[in-house]
Amino acid sequence: MRGAAASVAAFLFMPVVALAGAAEGEKKAAPCVACHGEAGNSVNPQWPSLAQQPAQFISTALFMFREGNRKNDLMTPMAKPLSNADMNDLAAYFSAQKAAQPKHQSKPENVAAGPGLAKKFNCSQCHGPRLLGQQHIPRLAGQQHEYVLAQLKAFKAQTRADIDGNMTSAAQALSPQDIEALADYVAGLSAE
Amino acid sequence: MKTIAALAVSAAFAASALAQDKPAPPPSWQQGKPAAQAESTLHPFAPHMTGRSAKDLPVNTLKVPSGFKVEVWADGIPEARSLALGDKGTVFVSNRNAKNVYAVTTKDGKREVKTILTGLDAPNGIVFSKGTLYVAERGRITRYDGIEGKLDSPGEGKVVVDNLDPNRAAGHFWKYLAMGPDGKLYFNVGAPGNIVLPSYKEAAIWRVQPDKGVLEQVAIGVRNSVGMDFNPKTKDLWFTNHARDWLGDDSPNDTLHRVSLKGGVPNFGYPFCHQGDTLDPEYGKNRSCAEFAKPAQKLGTHIAPLGMKFYHGKMFPAEYQGNIFIAMHGSWNRSVKQGYNVMRVKVDEHGKASKPTPFLTGFLQDEKADPPMWGRPVDLLVMKDGSMLVSDDYNGIIYRVSYGK
C-alpha cells in the first residue's frame, strides 16, 4: 500500500522530466553497457546491474565516484567527466530498464535462511520487503553475486562510502558467514 | 591515560566476542527501536546528490505570508547545507555527504557556483568571520584566512582544533558551526546513535577560541544540534536540538534552547530526559526530569529543526525584528509527516520564546507518502539587504525570501 502510494505520487510528479531524461540517458549510456550489460543487465558476476535500480541510487553512486567518496579503478575515470545533468539522465534511463531474471542459483540452505537473515540484519528495513530498493537505496534482488559480496565486505571493513554511515553501521553486525549467505541469497532473487 | 585506552580496547573486544551470541546490533539510526515498532517501514531520507533543477520542481507552490515573496536564488549546488556570508557578498555553502565547500558569487545578476574546497570529511559546519572562513568537518575545525580574495586557490586550511571524533562513531558525526559574540567558535558533538549513553565529548555543545584550540564545554545532554545563533541583544546562545526517535508519532518534541554565556554548563537531559519533562523509557528509570535544564520551547515531534537565525535585517516588517526563524528538515520518524518548512518564533523582552508558526511552506506534498516532500530546508542566512536565503539539501537549491519591492 505504501509502495503503491509512493509510486503514484512519483508518477504524477515528474513523468515528463523523467521521460526526457531517459531518452538523453540512453544516448549517454553507450560506454556503460560494455561492462554493465545490454540495457544495464550485467552478465559478469563482478559488475553490478543498473537496470531497474532506483534513479536516485544511480545518480548518487555516480556522484560518489566522481567526487572520490567511492573509489574503483574502472568506475572512477568513467564518472570523472560526467556532469550532474549527465548523471541524472543516466539514472533516468537505467532506472526505467527492466531487470533480467538472475542467472545465479542460490544454495537451498541460503534460500531457506535468507528472508530471516534479511530481516534480522535490517536489510529489508531500507531495501524493502522484496529487496527491490527505493529512493537512494539500491535493488539487491537479482544483483550480481560477486559484486554484492565485495560491497558487503567493504562496508564491514568501513572502506565503502555510503550515505550518513547507515550501511557501514548496519554491516558491522554481519559475520563472514552472514555475508556469504546474504550475497548468495539476494543474487538469486527475482526482481519481477 | 594509556591504561584507560587499553581498558576501552579490551572492553570493545570482549563486547564483540559476546555479540556473537546476541541479536545483531541495529544500525545507528534504528537503535532504540522498540519491538512494538519492529514492522515499521519508517526510514531517513537522503538527498539527491546530483541535485535537481528548479525548473523540474513545483517551486511555484511555495507559500510565504502576504507581502513576502519566495524565489529560486540558485540551483546546482549539490546537497546545499549550511550557509555563510562573506564580507564581499560571497555566499559559502557546505554539504555533509560530499567533500566540498562551494562559493556562490553574483555577477551581472547571475549566480556563479564554484567548488572552492575539496577532499574534506563531512564539512557540514561553516562560518565566516573577519575575513576568515572556518570549516567544521567530522573530526576537526580548520580556518581559511582571507578566503574571499583567493576563491580560486584558497590553499590548505590551518587546524584550529582536531581529535573531535576519535572513535569515528556512527550516528550524528556532522557539525554545525557558529561564531559567538566572544570571538569563540561554537559547535555540537552529536550523540553516536539514537539513544545511547554518550562519552564525555559527545551529546554536547562546545566552544573553542580560534587561536588557542582549547575546548570549553557550553552545554551537555544535547542529543544533536544542527543550528545555533546568538541573540544580538542579550548575547545568549540559542540552538535547536533533535530529540530521540522511535517513541511514537507524538513523542518527544524536538526543542529550542537558550544558554546564558555568563556561567554554568546546563545539562538538558539526554539520554535520561527528553523535552524537559519526559523520562526516557530505558535511561530515565530511577531518574527525574527535575534535575535537568528545560528547553526554551518545544518545536514539534520529530520535526528536525536545523538552521536557526535571529532576524535583524532591514527588509521584513517591524514585527519580525528579533524573531527566530527555524528551518525544519523533517520529520521522517513519524507515520504522518510534518514540518519541511521554515517556522517563526517570537522572543519577548524577557527572552521567552513563543510557539512556532509556519512561515515558508509548500515542500510537504503528501504527509503519508514516501517520500512525503519534494524539498527540505536546512539553513538560513540573512543577507545584507535583509532578505533571507534558505538552503535545500534534497535538491541542491537555495531560495530567497524577500518583502515588498
Boltz contact constraints between the chains, C-beta under 6 A:
constraints:
  - contact:
      token1: [A, 2]
      token2: [B, 370]
      max_distance: 6.0
  - contact:
      token1: [A, 5]
      token2: [B, 369]
      max_distance: 6.0
  - contact:
      token1: [A, 6]
      token2: [B, 369]
      max_distance: 6.0
  - contact:
      token1: [A, 6]
      token2: [B, 370]
      max_distance: 6.0
  - contact:
      token1: [A, 9]
      token2: [B, 366]
      max_distance: 6.0
  - contact:
      token1: [A, 9]
      token2: [B, 369]
      max_distance: 6.0
  - contact:
      token1: [A, 17]
      token2: [B, 56]
      max_distance: 6.0
  - contact:
      token1: [A, 56]
      token2: [B, 48]
      max_distance: 6.0
  - contact:
      token1: [A, 59]
      token2: [B, 50]
      max_distance: 6.0
  - contact:
      token1: [A, 60]
      token2: [B, 49]
      max_distance: 6.0
  - contact:
      token1: [A, 63]
      token2: [B, 49]
      max_distance: 6.0
  - contact:
      token1: [A, 63]
      token2: [B, 50]
      max_distance: 6.0
  - contact:
      token1: [A, 67]
      token2: [B, 98]
      max_distance: 6.0
  - contact:
      token1: [A, 67]
      token2: [B, 99]
      max_distance: 6.0
  - contact:
      token1: [A, 84]
      token2: [B, 50]
      max_distance: 6.0
  - contact:
      token1: [A, 84]
      token2: [B, 51]
      max_distance: 6.0
  - contact:
      token1: [A, 87]
      token2: [B, 50]
      max_distance: 6.0
  - contact:
      token1: [A, 88]
      token2: [B, 50]
      max_distance: 6.0
  - contact:
      token1: [A, 120]
      token2: [B, 24]
      max_distance: 6.0
  - contact:
      token1: [A, 121]
      token2: [B, 24]
      max_distance: 6.0
  - contact:
      token1: [A, 122]
      token2: [B, 27]
      max_distance: 6.0
  - contact:
      token1: [A, 126]
      token2: [B, 43]
      max_distance: 6.0
  - contact:
      token1: [A, 136]
      token2: [B, 46]
      max_distance: 6.0
  - contact:
      token1: [A, 163]
      token2: [B, 46]
      max_distance: 6.0
  - contact:
      token1: [A, 163]
      token2: [B, 97]
      max_distance: 6.0
  - contact:
      token1: [A, 165]
      token2: [B, 170]
      max_distance: 6.0
  - contact:
      token1: [A, 166]
      token2: [B, 27]
      max_distance: 6.0
  - contact:
      token1: [A, 169]
      token2: [B, 27]
      max_distance: 6.0
  - contact:
      token1: [A, 169]
      token2: [B, 28]
      max_distance: 6.0
  - contact:
      token1: [A, 169]
      token2: [B, 170]
      max_distance: 6.0
  - contact:
      token1: [A, 170]
      token2: [B, 27]
      max_distance: 6.0
  - contact:
      token1: [A, 173]
      token2: [B, 24]
      max_distance: 6.0
  - contact:
      token1: [A, 173]
      token2: [B, 25]
      max_distance: 6.0
